[in-house]
Amino acid sequence: MTGQVRTVDGRVAGRRGQATRQKLLDCLGEMLSSSPYRDVKVIDVARRAGTSPATFYQYFPDVEGAVLELAESMAKDGAALSDLVADRSWAGKSGWRTAEEFVDGFLAFWRKNDAILRVVDLGAAEGDKRFYKIRMKVLNSVNQPLTESIKELQAKGRVDKEVNPAATAGALVMMLASVASHQKGFQTWGVKQAELKPNLALLVHLGVTGRKPTR
């Protein structure tokens, strides 16, 4: 944890206080994985962390405030998703590898953060600007470098001039986000995870380059 951590009333938390605060966040994250967001109560989080509701309120105004802390931390980790796309080759076999690694990394991030991302999606869908900004921060980490990749291919004459790079990248990213949030649902259609990834990679490669991949 970097920088000073403060309590709700502005006091700087000591090492023990920081540890307690982090434990509350960890317990909340675990509870979101097994319980609906609306059912999570302060008293339950505090009990799970081995402390009291009063202690919880020293560090967070309410459950939503703590959830936002988790979401902000997740979004910071999401910045690393840009490495899956930025300055990567889309030519030949390298292009296919880029598409595969992009899809694999994106889906893995969503699985790892599934619980908090479900809450973020819910808040964003309900018009909460705080959750919307966090969601867009995660998506922009790949949308921006993907847009730049399409622009570069376009400048080299490898992508049709009529293609809008931002629109294409945005559509691909939103497609991936939707699929990533419903990965378990594909199983009900008889689609295994091992079958989903290469087909998604194919769609991404076609969307970026306009060409079938060289494998």
C-alpha atoms as a printed R data frame, in Angstrom:
    type eleno elety resid chain resno       x       y       z
1   ATOM     1    CA   MET     A     1   0.000   0.000   0.000
2   ATOM     2    CA   THR     A     2   1.629   3.256  -1.079
3   ATOM     3    CA   GLY     A     3   1.188   6.720   0.426
4   ATOM     4    CA   GLN     A     4  -0.666   7.665   3.582
5   ATOM     5    CA   VAL     A     5  -3.852   5.831   4.456
6   ATOM     6    CA   ARG     A     6  -6.381   7.946   6.316
7   ATOM     7    CA   THR     A     7  -9.442   7.165   8.357
8   ATOM     8    CA   VAL     A     8 -12.841   8.631   7.474
9   ATOM     9    CA   ASP     A     9 -12.248  11.555   9.880
10  ATOM    10    CA   GLY     A    10  -8.895  12.382   8.264
11  ATOM    11    CA   ARG     A    11  -6.450  10.817  10.714
12  ATOM    12    CA   VAL     A    12  -3.412   8.984   9.323
13  ATOM    13    CA   ALA     A    13  -3.746   5.251   9.955
14  ATOM    14    CA   GLY     A    14  -0.826   3.460  11.577
15  ATOM    15    CA   ARG     A    15   0.562   0.102  10.481
16  ATOM    16    CA   ARG     A    16  -2.007  -1.844  12.483
17  ATOM    17    CA   GLY     A    17  -4.772   0.360  11.166
18  ATOM    18    CA   GLN     A    18  -3.618  -0.150   7.596
19  ATOM    19    CA   ALA     A    19  -3.516  -3.905   8.124
20  ATOM    20    CA   THR     A    20  -7.054  -3.868   9.554
21  ATOM    21    CA   ARG     A    21  -8.299  -1.757   6.671
22  ATOM    22    CA   GLN     A    22  -6.755  -4.123   4.128
23  ATOM    23    CA   LYS     A    23  -8.217  -7.137   5.913
24  ATOM    24    CA   LEU     A    24 -11.669  -5.572   5.679
25  ATOM    25    CA   LEU     A    25 -11.175  -5.050   1.944
26  ATOM    26    CA   ASP     A    26  -9.937  -8.610   1.466
27  ATOM    27    CA   CYS     A    27 -12.943 -10.027   3.337
28  ATOM    28    CA   LEU     A    28 -15.321  -7.836   1.330
29  ATOM    29    CA   GLY     A    29 -13.751  -9.093  -1.896
30  ATOM    30    CA   GLU     A    30 -14.236 -12.694  -0.773
31  ATOM    31    CA   MET     A    31 -17.869 -12.034   0.127
32  ATOM    32    CA   LEU     A    32 -18.605 -10.448  -3.241
33  ATOM    33    CA   SER     A    33 -17.446 -13.687  -4.848
34  ATOM    34    CA   SER     A    34 -20.130 -15.679  -3.074
35  ATOM    35    CA   SER     A    35 -22.923 -13.229  -2.237
36  ATOM    36    CA   PRO     A    36 -24.997 -10.694  -4.221
37  ATOM    37    CA   TYR     A    37 -23.638  -7.167  -3.766
38  ATOM    38    CA   ARG     A    38 -26.923  -5.900  -2.281
39  ATOM    39    CA   ASP     A    39 -26.847  -8.598   0.412
40  ATOM    40    CA   VAL     A    40 -23.423  -7.677   1.796
41  ATOM    41    CA   LYS     A    41 -23.769  -5.786   5.092
42  ATOM    42    CA   VAL     A    42 -21.197  -3.924   7.164
43  ATOM    43    CA   ILE     A    43 -21.764  -6.154  10.184
44  ATOM    44    CA   ASP     A    44 -21.078  -9.280   8.096
45  ATOM    45    CA   VAL     A    45 -17.838  -7.866   6.633
46  ATOM    46    CA   ALA     A    46 -16.665  -6.801  10.095
47  ATOM    47    CA   ARG     A    47 -17.500 -10.176  11.627
48  ATOM    48    CA   ARG     A    48 -15.633 -11.995   8.870
49  ATOM    49    CA   ALA     A    49 -12.609  -9.767   9.448
50  ATOM    50    CA   GLY     A    50 -12.741 -10.402  13.183
51  ATOM    51    CA   THR     A    51 -13.528  -6.809  14.097
52  ATOM    52    CA   SER     A    52 -16.513  -4.541  14.732
53  ATOM    53    CA   PRO     A    53 -18.800  -2.394  12.554
54  ATOM    54    CA   ALA     A    54 -17.422   0.639  14.382
55  ATOM    55    CA   THR     A    55 -13.950  -0.244  13.142
56  ATOM    56    CA   PHE     A    56 -15.278  -0.648   9.593
57  ATOM    57    CA   TYR     A    57 -16.764   2.846   9.734
58  ATOM    58    CA   GLN     A    58 -13.405   4.251  10.787
59  ATOM    59    CA   TYR     A    59 -12.076   3.455   7.314
60  ATOM    60    CA   PHE     A    60 -15.114   3.437   5.003
61  ATOM    61    CA   PRO     A    61 -18.375   5.421   4.958
62  ATOM    62    CA   ASP     A    62 -20.356   2.329   3.914
63  ATOM    63    CA   VAL     A    63 -20.090  -0.896   1.911
64  ATOM    64    CA   GLU     A    64 -20.293   1.012  -1.367
65  ATOM    65    CA   GLY     A    65 -17.336   3.163  -0.366
66  ATOM    66    CA   ALA     A    66 -15.260   0.058   0.328
67  ATOM    67    CA   VAL     A    67 -16.375  -1.507  -2.954
68  ATOM    68    CA   LEU     A    68 -15.197   1.589  -4.797
69  ATOM    69    CA   GLU     A    69 -11.796   1.168  -3.145
70  ATOM    70    CA   LEU     A    70 -11.611  -2.399  -4.458
71  ATOM    71    CA   ALA     A    71 -12.738  -1.241  -7.901
72  ATOM    72    CA   GLU     A    72 -10.119   1.514  -8.073
73  ATOM    73    CA   SER     A    73  -7.396  -0.962  -7.140
74  ATOM    74    CA   MET     A    74  -8.637  -3.385  -9.817
75  ATOM    75    CA   ALA     A    75  -8.619  -0.593 -12.416
76  ATOM    76    CA   LYS     A    76  -4.990   0.227 -11.575
77  ATOM    77    CA   ASP     A    77  -4.071  -3.414 -12.171
78  ATOM    78    CA   GLY     A    78  -6.046  -3.254 -15.422
79  ATOM    79    CA   ALA     A    79  -3.620  -0.671 -16.799
80  ATOM    80    CA   ALA     A    80  -1.240  -3.572 -17.481
81  ATOM    81    CA   LEU     A    81  -3.705  -4.885 -20.090
82  ATOM    82    CA   SER     A    82  -2.303  -2.302 -22.499
83  ATOM    83    CA   ASP     A    83   0.855  -4.429 -22.751
84  ATOM    84    CA   LEU     A    84  -1.212  -7.063 -24.562
85  ATOM    85    CA   VAL     A    85  -1.755  -4.690 -27.487
86  ATOM    86    CA   ALA     A    86   0.647  -1.746 -27.395
87  ATOM    87    CA   ASP     A    87   3.584  -1.957 -29.825
88  ATOM    88    CA   ARG     A    88   2.673  -5.498 -30.882
89  ATOM    89    CA   SER     A    89   2.942  -6.802 -34.433
90  ATOM    90    CA   TRP     A    90  -0.193  -7.711 -36.393
91  ATOM    91    CA   ALA     A    91   1.730  -9.080 -39.390
92  ATOM    92    CA   GLY     A    92   1.896 -12.774 -40.356
93  ATOM    93    CA   LYS     A    93   2.197 -15.361 -37.609
94  ATOM    94    CA   SER     A    94   3.103 -12.620 -35.121
95  ATOM    95    CA   GLY     A    95  -0.316 -11.075 -35.730
96  ATOM    96    CA   TRP     A    96  -2.078 -14.298 -34.854
97  ATOM    97    CA   ARG     A    97   0.029 -14.648 -31.718
98  ATOM    98    CA   THR     A    98  -0.880 -11.082 -30.725
99  ATOM    99    CA   ALA     A    99  -4.592 -11.800 -31.165
100 ATOM   100    CA   GLU     A   100  -4.335 -15.026 -29.143
101 ATOM   101    CA   GLU     A   101  -2.388 -13.453 -26.288
102 ATOM   102    CA   PHE     A   102  -4.701 -10.429 -26.250
103 ATOM   103    CA   VAL     A   103  -7.817 -12.591 -25.913
104 ATOM   104    CA   ASP     A   104  -6.212 -14.935 -23.388
105 ATOM   105    CA   GLY     A   105  -4.950 -12.086 -21.202
106 ATOM   106    CA   PHE     A   106  -8.221 -10.169 -21.370
107 ATOM   107    CA   LEU     A   107 -10.352 -13.180 -20.410
108 ATOM   108    CA   ALA     A   108  -7.929 -14.115 -17.614
109 ATOM   109    CA   PHE     A   109  -8.127 -10.603 -16.138
110 ATOM   110    CA   TRP     A   110 -11.934 -10.753 -16.190
111 ATOM   111    CA   ARG     A   111 -11.995 -14.166 -14.506
112 ATOM   112    CA   LYS     A   112  -9.600 -13.003 -11.803
113 ATOM   113    CA   ASN     A   113 -11.672  -9.889 -11.063
114 ATOM   114    CA   ASP     A   114 -15.088 -11.304 -11.893
115 ATOM   115    CA   ALA     A   115 -16.751 -10.432  -8.570
116 ATOM   116    CA   ILE     A   116 -15.771  -6.757  -8.477
117 ATOM   117    CA   LEU     A   117 -16.302  -6.307 -12.223
118 ATOM   118    CA   ARG     A   118 -19.884  -7.555 -11.848
119 ATOM   119    CA   VAL     A   119 -20.496  -4.826  -9.263
120 ATOM   120    CA   VAL     A   120 -18.806  -2.226 -11.471
121 ATOM   121    CA   ASP     A   121 -20.978  -3.249 -14.433
122 ATOM   122    CA   LEU     A   122 -24.085  -3.072 -12.257
123 ATOM   123    CA   GLY     A   123 -23.234   0.399 -10.972
124 ATOM   124    CA   ALA     A   124 -22.373   1.653 -14.458
125 ATOM   125    CA   ALA     A   125 -25.616   0.236 -15.897
126 ATOM   126    CA   GLU     A   126 -27.574   2.060 -13.184
127 ATOM   127    CA   GLY     A   127 -25.955   5.361 -14.159
128 ATOM   128    CA   ASP     A   128 -23.462   5.721 -11.314
129 ATOM   129    CA   LYS     A   129 -20.723   7.854 -12.848
130 ATOM   130    CA   ARG     A   130 -18.129   6.631 -10.362
131 ATOM   131    CA   PHE     A   131 -18.500   3.032 -11.505
132 ATOM   132    CA   TYR     A   132 -18.828   4.092 -15.142
133 ATOM   133    CA   LYS     A   133 -15.486   5.918 -15.008
134 ATOM   134    CA   ILE     A   134 -13.794   2.870 -13.463
135 ATOM   135    CA   ARG     A   135 -15.247   0.588 -16.144
136 ATOM   136    CA   MET     A   136 -14.080   2.896 -18.923
137 ATOM   137    CA   LYS     A   137 -10.633   3.166 -17.328
138 ATOM   138    CA   VAL     A   138 -10.242  -0.607 -17.632
139 ATOM   139    CA   LEU     A   139 -11.589  -0.741 -21.193
140 ATOM   140    CA   ASN     A   140  -9.508   2.271 -22.310
141 ATOM   141    CA   SER     A   141  -6.334   0.470 -21.273
142 ATOM   142    CA   VAL     A   142  -6.805  -1.744 -24.347
143 ATOM   143    CA   ASN     A   143  -9.073   0.415 -26.509
144 ATOM   144    CA   GLN     A   144  -6.549   3.209 -26.983
145 ATOM   145    CA   PRO     A   145  -3.533   1.078 -27.994
146 ATOM   146    CA   LEU     A   146  -5.788  -1.073 -30.200
147 ATOM   147    CA   THR     A   147  -7.024   2.069 -31.972
148 ATOM   148    CA   GLU     A   148  -3.418   3.122 -32.532
149 ATOM   149    CA   SER     A   149  -2.564  -0.313 -33.954
150 ATOM   150    CA   ILE     A   150  -5.360  -0.044 -36.532
151 ATOM   151    CA   LYS     A   151  -4.280   3.500 -37.414
152 ATOM   152    CA   GLU     A   152  -0.726   2.288 -38.034
153 ATOM   153    CA   LEU     A   153  -1.911  -0.539 -40.279
154 ATOM   154    CA   GLN     A   154  -4.106   1.944 -42.118
155 ATOM   155    CA   ALA     A   155  -1.169   4.310 -42.648
156 ATOM   156    CA   LYS     A   156   0.800   1.430 -44.173
157 ATOM   157    CA   GLY     A   157  -2.044   0.640 -46.546
158 ATOM   158    CA   ARG     A   158  -2.842  -2.687 -44.878
159 ATOM   159    CA   VAL     A   159  -6.302  -1.600 -43.693
160 ATOM   160    CA   ASP     A   160  -8.982   0.025 -45.843
161 ATOM   161    CA   LYS     A   161  -9.116   3.830 -45.598
162 ATOM   162    CA   GLU     A   162 -12.852   3.716 -44.952
163 ATOM   163    CA   VAL     A   163 -12.330   1.853 -41.672
164 ATOM   164    CA   ASN     A   164 -12.769   4.007 -38.570
165 ATOM   165    CA   PRO     A   165 -10.020   2.846 -36.159
166 ATOM   166    CA   ALA     A   166 -11.726   4.113 -32.984
167 ATOM   167    CA   ALA     A   167 -15.092   2.601 -33.894
168 ATOM   168    CA   THR     A   168 -13.530  -0.738 -34.847
169 ATOM   169    CA   ALA     A   169 -11.357  -0.935 -31.727
170 ATOM   170    CA   GLY     A   170 -14.274   0.090 -29.521
171 ATOM   171    CA   ALA     A   171 -16.546  -2.566 -31.014
172 ATOM   172    CA   LEU     A   172 -13.908  -5.275 -30.522
173 ATOM   173    CA   VAL     A   173 -13.219  -4.255 -26.933
174 ATOM   174    CA   MET     A   174 -16.911  -4.133 -26.040
175 ATOM   175    CA   MET     A   175 -17.373  -7.547 -27.655
176 ATOM   176    CA   LEU     A   176 -14.553  -8.976 -25.543
177 ATOM   177    CA   ALA     A   177 -15.903  -7.360 -22.364
178 ATOM   178    CA   SER     A   178 -19.354  -8.811 -22.993
179 ATOM   179    CA   VAL     A   179 -17.993 -12.285 -23.724
180 ATOM   180    CA   ALA     A   180 -15.627 -12.102 -20.742
181 ATOM   181    CA   SER     A   181 -18.479 -11.304 -18.359
182 ATOM   182    CA   HIS     A   182 -20.508 -14.265 -19.637
183 ATOM   183    CA   GLN     A   183 -17.799 -16.910 -19.991
184 ATOM   184    CA   LYS     A   184 -19.744 -19.484 -17.981
185 ATOM   185    CA   GLY     A   185 -22.807 -18.927 -20.162
186 ATOM   186    CA   PHE     A   186 -21.049 -20.353 -23.207
187 ATOM   187    CA   GLN     A   187 -20.909 -23.723 -21.497
188 ATOM   188    CA   THR     A   188 -24.713 -23.931 -21.651
189 ATOM   189    CA   TRP     A   189 -24.364 -23.643 -25.442
190 ATOM   190    CA   GLY     A   190 -21.881 -26.506 -25.471
191 ATOM   191    CA   VAL     A   191 -18.890 -24.213 -26.057
192 ATOM   192    CA   LYS     A   192 -15.799 -25.110 -24.036
193 ATOM   193    CA   GLN     A   193 -13.298 -22.495 -22.868
194 ATOM   194    CA   ALA     A   194 -10.631 -24.064 -25.085
195 ATOM   195    CA   GLU     A   195 -12.920 -23.568 -28.096
196 ATOM   196    CA   LEU     A   196 -13.934 -20.026 -27.189
197 ATOM   197    CA   LYS     A   197 -10.475 -18.479 -27.139
198 ATOM   198    CA   PRO     A   198  -9.293 -19.298 -30.702
199 ATOM   199    CA   ASN     A   199 -12.615 -18.223 -32.192
200 ATOM   200    CA   LEU     A   200 -12.496 -14.935 -30.333
201 ATOM   201    CA   ALA     A   201  -8.895 -14.454 -31.451
202 ATOM   202    CA   LEU     A   202 -10.013 -15.053 -35.042
203 ATOM   203    CA   LEU     A   203 -12.689 -12.346 -34.743
204 ATOM   204    CA   VAL     A   204 -10.199  -9.905 -33.196
205 ATOM   205    CA   HIS     A   205  -7.596 -10.590 -35.888
206 ATOM   206    CA   LEU     A   206 -10.161 -10.136 -38.658
207 ATOM   207    CA   GLY     A   207 -11.440  -6.963 -37.021
208 ATOM   208    CA   VAL     A   208  -7.997  -5.394 -36.695
209 ATOM   209    CA   THR     A   209  -6.386  -6.491 -39.963
210 ATOM   210    CA   GLY     A   210  -9.326  -7.355 -42.211
211 ATOM   211    CA   ARG     A   211  -7.479 -10.566 -43.126
212 ATOM   212    CA   LYS     A   212  -7.486 -14.224 -42.175
213 ATOM   213    CA   PRO     A   213  -4.606 -14.974 -39.836
214 ATOM   214    CA   THR     A   214  -1.460 -16.855 -40.777
215 ATOM   215    CA   ARG     A   215  -1.077 -19.587 -38.181
